[in-house]
Amino acid sequence: MNESTSVAELLRLVQRACLTLPARLRPRSHSVRQPSTVVSPAVPSSNASVICLLDDDPSVLKGLGRLFSSVDLHAEKFSDPEEFLLYARTHRPAVALLDVFMPLMNGLKVQSQLRKISPSTRVIMFTGKVTYNALVRSAALNGGASAFFSKPFDDEELLTAVRLALTSAK
């Protein structure tokens, strides 16, 4: 891997890595409730303080939701990347926390699509897979992520990154 490796090449490598994981290590897909607010797709709105969480692990979504609630931050939780992108298309969230390794669509691809539909959304990426950490971190940051975390992460560091992202999104 050299410095001239493009983000697209890194994305392909990560996608291949996800497919080569043994089935027992692949994340399982779980459904999480859809957001209760629906806005007409013809009129996108900006939610300056909404944080979106995307992870296929319901325990991570629940834990992060509680963390943000404890500091009076509102979080919408998603386990399905397509549902998240549909929400982002109409709501333009201020910040999105995206897991990298998910079964339906990896976080780097979600990040790339999010940049097209909501360029003002600040992205924070995270992963629990240490095997590809440097490669994935590089791809995420080159793709515009404002921060990258490895699970488990320090709550205060994550909250600081989210607050900085919220400030820069305004």
Secondary structure in CASP SS format (residue, H / E / C, confidence):
PFRMAT SS
TARGET T0000
AUTHOR 0000-0000-0000
METHOD secondary structure of the structure
MODEL  1
M C 1.00
N C 1.00
E C 1.00
S C 1.00
T C 1.00
S C 1.00
V H 1.00
A H 1.00
E H 1.00
L H 1.00
L H 1.00
R H 1.00
L H 1.00
V H 1.00
Q H 1.00
R H 1.00
A H 1.00
C H 1.00
L H 1.00
T H 1.00
L C 1.00
P C 1.00
A H 1.00
R H 1.00
L H 1.00
R C 1.00
P C 1.00
R C 1.00
S C 1.00
H C 1.00
S C 1.00
V C 1.00
R C 1.00
Q C 1.00
P C 1.00
S C 1.00
T C 1.00
V C 1.00
V C 1.00
S C 1.00
P C 1.00
A C 1.00
V C 1.00
P C 1.00
S C 1.00
S C 1.00
N E 1.00
A E 1.00
S E 1.00
V E 1.00
I E 1.00
C E 1.00
L E 1.00
L E 1.00
D C 1.00
D C 1.00
D C 1.00
P H 1.00
S H 1.00
V H 1.00
L H 1.00
K H 1.00
G H 1.00
L H 1.00
G H 1.00
R H 1.00
L H 1.00
F H 1.00
S H 1.00
S H 1.00
V C 1.00
D C 1.00
L C 1.00
H C 1.00
A E 1.00
E E 1.00
K E 1.00
F E 1.00
S C 1.00
D C 1.00
P H 1.00
E H 1.00
E H 1.00
F H 1.00
L H 1.00
L H 1.00
Y H 1.00
A H 1.00
R H 1.00
T H 1.00
H H 1.00
R C 1.00
P E 1.00
A E 1.00
V E 1.00
A E 1.00
L E 1.00
L E 1.00
D E 1.00
V C 1.00
F C 1.00
M C 1.00
P C 1.00
L C 1.00
M C 1.00
N C 1.00
G H 1.00
L H 1.00
K H 1.00
V H 1.00
Q H 1.00
S H 1.00
Q H 1.00
L H 1.00
R H 1.00
K H 1.00
I H 1.00
S C 1.00
P C 1.00
S C 1.00
T C 1.00
R E 1.00
V E 1.00
I E 1.00
M E 1.00
F E 1.00
T E 1.00
G C 1.00
K C 1.00
V C 1.00
T C 1.00
Y C 1.00
N H 1.00
A H 1.00
L H 1.00
V H 1.00
R H 1.00
S H 1.00
A H 1.00
A H 1.00
L H 1.00
N H 1.00
G C 1.00
G C 1.00
A C 1.00
S C 1.00
A E 1.00
F E 1.00
F E 1.00
S E 1.00
K C 1.00
P C 1.00
F C 1.00
D C 1.00
D H 1.00
E H 1.00
E H 1.00
L H 1.00
L H 1.00
T H 1.00
A H 1.00
V H 1.00
R H 1.00
L H 1.00
A H 1.00
L H 1.00
T H 1.00
S H 1.00
A H 1.00
K C 1.00
END
